[in-house]
Amino acid sequence: MQTRKLGKSNLEVSTIGLGCMGMSFSYGPPKDKKEMIALLQSAVKRGVTFFDTAEVYGPFTNEELVGEALAPFRGKVVIATKFGFDLSGGDNRPGAAGLNSRPKHIKEAVDGSLKRLRVDVIDLYYQHRVDPDVPIEDVAGAVKELIQAGKVKHFGLSEAGAQTIRRAHAVQPVAALQSEYSLWWRRPEAEILPLLEELGIGFVPYSPLGKGYLTGKIDENTTFDSTDFRSTLPRFTPEALKANQALIDLLGSMAKRKKATPAQIALAWLLARKPWIVPIPGTTKLHRLDENIGSVSVELTPDDLREIENAASKITVQGDRYPEKLEKMTYR
């Protein structure tokens, strides 16, 4: 496995990371713990060194899973987790928990995450969503204190807007931004990617396979369990899935030529955008993990990239990515 550095932070990670959320949360019922521990450990053996979790996934159970699975590999892997939700209410549906990034809350949250992850220091600590009630300077200042105290190594933001990133970075350098980015969600290209390049911040795209859609394995006839949050997303209605098939056809035709899969083309496209981009596709299946890792060796030439760009520019993706309430939590 090749490695990449997240911006100027010197945080070096595997070129493809592993998003762990779906093992415990959001994509149907929680998966078998023993199987997921085996999968996480298999990822390490295949060269993956970058693992992504959050306290809200479960809540708490995903951090516990990651902590237990990766305990034998301390010092050899980078674990990223996130703070910023108020989990005292007990409702763990995606988007149901309120935001809380008050410095006092952050300092309580970090101790819980350290314990669950079984580590002495968190490699990368993201604010999960920007809290409009707390100045970002206060958030960055609180994480700066945690870095000085030896509890955190690097500060990150998720789904933050350009001005927020700039203001936070002035207080405590931001190592990485984690936001959704893929061929079917390209909003970061307008303002965010140029800003990250300017400031030397790494970019960690989540849902780089469009929550599974860009694998080509989901179509208008796919049904989702009520515990799968895709059942609530406008972009996953049968009408939207059918309308967006052109994107799958585009990936499929390039995949045939490259002797790859649509998912590998989607990931290779992201990797070709910038050398400081590290996608974190999630999976609960070993063969999918191998497929995702295989994208690192898929080479897209400048001509290939131009062809994808020309074809993609003629496709208008249908359906909002989130319900209105969740979308309002982004790009603040």
Secondary structure, DSSP 8 states (H G I E B T S, - for coil): --EEE-BTT--EEESS-EE-GGGTSSBSS---HHHHHHHHHHHHHTT--EEE--TTTTTTHHHHHHHHHHGGGTTTSEEEEEE-EE-TT---STTTSEE---HHHHHHHHHHHHHHHT-SSEEEEEESS--TTS-HHHHHHHHHHHHHTTSEEEEEEES--HHHHHHHHHHS-EEEEEEE-BTTB-GGGTTHHHHHHHHTBEEEEESTTGGGGGGT---TT----TTBGGGG-GGGSHHHHHHTHHHHHHHHHHHHHHT--HHHHHHHHHHHH-TTB----B-S-HHHHHHHHHGGG----HHHHHHHHHHHHT----S-SS-HHHHTTS--
